[in-house]
């Protein structure tokens, strides 16, 4: 979305050429209504937690379990974030600024792990390195009986890092590609070494890009449910799910509140950072700095890229293929036969969520891009809260809201799609807004001067221009919905299985072989979302 | 694991038929191949509806019956046959607690195949979680569930005690021994699961295994050579039973004595039983049917099954059913309960899951003692609901 300064210019133009505010008022009302509807379930969490007697609340908050879960969560988030920077930044530099061979190829392999849902990665790693896994089988003839367990903190950090570092990779790469190379050249002429030039010039320039990616990773690690659950590591998400299962509601809501506050904290830092990105994250420099020649470092660099790609892509896909070819486990799991209807359920849900998100995103994005007052960006900001809402928290809130206030919607597809819309609307708003910003308001002026009504001017002029952005938003929502695990598990109607609930069910029962096909299909479909992202990344 | 020639996917039905006609099933296929008419094992698309639509009347007893050495030369099951029951039709919402790793779904699938107009939408989660869910839903108004099928009487009891059940059909209750149903008829057992001691027949003889678990820590032959799976629900029910009989302090002492005596922790009781067959362990604590699974999967494996007497170690827990209050499908739910207690379904539990059947007309497989010959402790299964206290105790003892 490298349009920051054009964006500013446009915003000025838009404000000065403001003439007819009635559509804006209507838009504002609609947008506010949408955002209030989306925020309602979260308010419930706080209200529910507020019902707890003060003494009991203090007891819950200070209990050993709460403390240890908080520490575990912090350890996981910190570990994953740091490790992602250590992997993502070098990969970004190697693919953007050096003479690494097959750069295009490594760029793609470095971004691709994002398409492997982390729980499928976790599931594959447990199968490879877990007790009686592939590695144990390979080593046992050699007399090695015990391998270190994959379960626990280190396993969870490993898996989450491998499948989320691409956030850091992509944001860092974007800032490397867009920053002004002449500055580095200048530093070089001042007799700085490459390293000094990097440290003193490049790093400060790309730091906001790294930070933006790191915060996304932190948010992901904080709210991920599948990986810690599979790795048997107690963090907020896993505890909330278990407490919800056991219907210990007061504790579940206290934990949810803590998790939500942490997530909103991360989101707040992220949005302040992106607001203050002036010319750092994306600047107007057009000259790339000269390529760094790797020389002796070429072999280690290739080895590094290859190792990461092997761990993130070859290993999980290899394991899935191996399950496919290997016969079943100890006893039959025939009851878990995959049915075609599960696939249609997944597709139907994702299509519904995408359609609703696109429609709901339009007024909000338009208002945020063209709005005139401080209030115009409020609905947009409100939707961004969806980014920070972990699926388990939303699932918990909607199960109880449904049960108490809208029983006819309890365990219905409608409530489930509503959950997806809350979580994934920001993606649609983001892509739609950035494409609306690309539209020169003078086009609309022209259309208006020809006597078009504002709405028809919008339809005839703006809509065709923003269609690609809308389509990209729809695609992203569709694909992220396909992968969503916790809310789907908690809210799905009885008897209504999808790709992910099926995978979850059979992995819980240990029938790995039966998860292979749906998991591969899911990875393939998610791969398409990467195409959407890469096509939007204006790289050479 | 055995190398199975899985009968799965598209032609499962035909190949099963051919295979049954051939007789002489191998042990391997008994386990890996008896995956129901729907097949499975590969989870491939297309493995879903078996390619052939088996309509009513095409399903016979052999489809319900397992195969392999433990099942050969069985008498025809006695009791009420499915053919004598009214047809199932309509949509049933079934909450399935545990589900025995998918095995119970095979039975549901068989019934769906038998009655094209019948669908059972199931929700499979941990039994205690579903019990809590039903209680919660019931308090809020009504639960969407028509029937709760659970692998543990404690969770059935919790729902019944919360007043969330409807009455069961008399025809169903009358066929099941009173020990394995709720005293007020609010839930009924469908399959029995006995606590047992799997042991390695090369390392110890049955006569050397004490008749109560209290004596285990004093038995030299079992020092540093036993295994258990404390995270498993059935093990926790056994500890809950011990707490009910002997109190928390004695239970705690016993747990500590066992640890001092040297005991290895496993993930599940199938692994404990396998380790006994491997000679890794001399004996272990496990549900009885895991030993039968091991025996069925490996020819002549040196594993035997012993039972203690009259104590928590001899607990017989049941999987059971209850109809949920507020159902608008009462007739279908009642009919479904009767189907699960029919001769064919009970044969399914006996030969596919190696559980104790609940109706007298069906015998348990192999050389399992008759359920009447077991000496379970005199406790009310509904009281097994206090799992939370047991988990706390296991944590305090350092077992979990």
Contacts between the chains, C-beta under 8 A, distances in Angstrom:
chain1	res1	chain2	res2	distance
A	131	B	267	7.4
A	245	B	125	7.0
A	245	B	126	6.5
A	245	B	129	3.8
A	245	B	132	7.3
A	245	B	133	7.9
A	246	B	128	6.8
A	246	B	129	6.3
A	246	B	132	5.8
A	247	B	129	7.8
A	247	B	132	3.7
A	247	B	133	6.7
A	247	B	135	7.1
A	247	B	136	5.2
A	324	B	42	7.3
A	327	B	3	7.1
A	327	B	4	5.1
A	327	B	5	7.7
A	327	B	6	5.1
A	327	B	32	6.7
A	327	B	41	6.6
A	328	B	4	6.2
A	328	B	6	5.5
A	328	B	8	7.6
A	328	B	32	5.4
A	328	B	35	7.5
A	328	B	40	7.5
A	328	B	41	3.7
A	328	B	42	7.6
A	329	B	1	6.7
A	330	B	1	5.4
A	330	B	2	7.9
A	330	B	31	6.7
A	330	B	32	7.8
A	330	B	270	6.6
A	330	B	293	7.2
A	330	B	297	6.7
A	331	B	31	4.6
A	331	B	32	6.9
A	331	B	101	7.2
A	331	B	103	7.7
A	331	B	293	6.0
A	331	B	297	7.6
A	332	B	31	6.6
A	332	B	32	6.0
A	332	B	33	7.2
A	332	B	34	5.7
A	332	B	35	3.5
A	332	B	36	7.2
A	332	B	40	6.3
A	332	B	41	6.5
A	332	B	102	7.7
A	332	B	103	7.6
A	332	B	106	7.6
A	333	B	35	7.0
A	333	B	40	5.5
A	333	B	41	6.9
A	333	B	101	6.5
A	333	B	102	4.2
A	334	B	8	7.9
A	334	B	34	7.8
A	334	B	35	3.0
A	334	B	36	3.6
A	334	B	38	5.6
A	334	B	39	6.2
A	334	B	40	3.6
A	334	B	41	7.2
A	334	B	102	6.9
A	334	B	105	7.6
A	334	B	106	5.0
A	334	B	109	7.4
A	335	B	36	6.7
A	335	B	38	7.8
A	335	B	40	7.0
A	335	B	99	7.3
A	335	B	102	3.8
A	335	B	103	6.4
A	335	B	104	6.7
A	335	B	105	2.3
A	335	B	106	4.6
A	335	B	108	7.1
A	335	B	109	6.2
A	336	B	40	5.8
A	336	B	43	7.1
A	336	B	102	4.6
A	336	B	105	6.7
A	337	B	36	7.9
A	337	B	38	4.5
A	337	B	39	6.2
A	337	B	40	4.4
A	337	B	43	6.9
A	337	B	47	5.9
A	337	B	48	5.5
A	337	B	109	7.6
A	338	B	43	4.6
A	338	B	44	7.1
A	338	B	45	6.2
A	338	B	47	6.8
A	338	B	48	5.7
A	339	B	48	4.4
A	339	B	49	7.3
A	340	B	45	6.1
A	340	B	48	5.8
A	343	B	45	7.4
A	403	B	136	7.0
A	403	B	137	6.5
A	403	B	140	4.3
A	403	B	141	7.8
A	404	B	140	6.1
A	407	B	140	6.8
A	407	B	141	5.3
A	407	B	142	7.7
A	410	B	137	7.8
A	410	B	144	7.2
A	411	B	144	5.5
A	493	B	121	7.7
A	494	B	93	5.1
A	494	B	94	7.6
A	494	B	95	7.2
A	494	B	121	4.9
A	494	B	122	6.8
A	494	B	123	4.2
A	494	B	144	6.1
A	494	B	145	7.3
A	495	B	93	7.0
A	495	B	119	7.6
A	495	B	120	7.7
A	495	B	121	2.3
A	495	B	122	6.0
A	495	B	123	7.1
A	496	B	121	7.5
A	505	B	124	6.2
A	506	B	43	6.9
A	506	B	102	7.9
A	509	B	101	4.8
A	509	B	102	5.5
A	510	B	101	7.3
A	511	B	40	7.8
A	511	B	41	7.8
A	511	B	43	7.5
A	511	B	101	7.9
A	511	B	102	7.0
A	513	B	41	6.2
A	513	B	42	6.0
A	513	B	43	6.4
A	514	B	40	6.4
A	514	B	41	6.9
A	514	B	42	6.8
A	514	B	43	3.0
A	515	B	43	6.7
A	516	B	42	7.9
A	516	B	43	6.5
A	517	B	42	7.7
A	517	B	43	5.5
A	517	B	44	5.5
A	517	B	45	6.3
A	518	B	43	7.0
